[in-house]
Amino acid sequence: MSAVRDVIETVAKALADAPQRVEVTESEHRGTTLIEVTVAPPDVGKLIGRQGRTIQAMRTLASVTGDKLGMKVTLEVRDVG
């Protein structure tokens, strides 16, 4: 479990109405770390935010954290429904 995953999980749980349903997985694909955040369907909009500003901020946070660790990071949001 990387620091990037920890940061994203903390932010996602803080934003979600159902933090117990937030799951964050991390996998490696061709030199890029993929972080997938799975949330309840009503929380997807909260993570994306108006005009995508919240998810863009989370992607920036993941990228900066990954850069400090020498990782290239991609962040995706999924719903469980």
DABELLIN-V360183 format. One record per helix or strand of 2 or more residues. SS is the DSSP state (~ for helix, > for strand). FROM is the first residue (numbers start at 1). TO is the last residue. If there is no record, write none. Layout:
ss	from	to
SS	FROM	TO
SS	FROM	TO
//
This chain:
ss	from	to
~	3	15
~	19	21
>	23	29
>	32	39
~	41	48
~	50	68
>	72	79
//
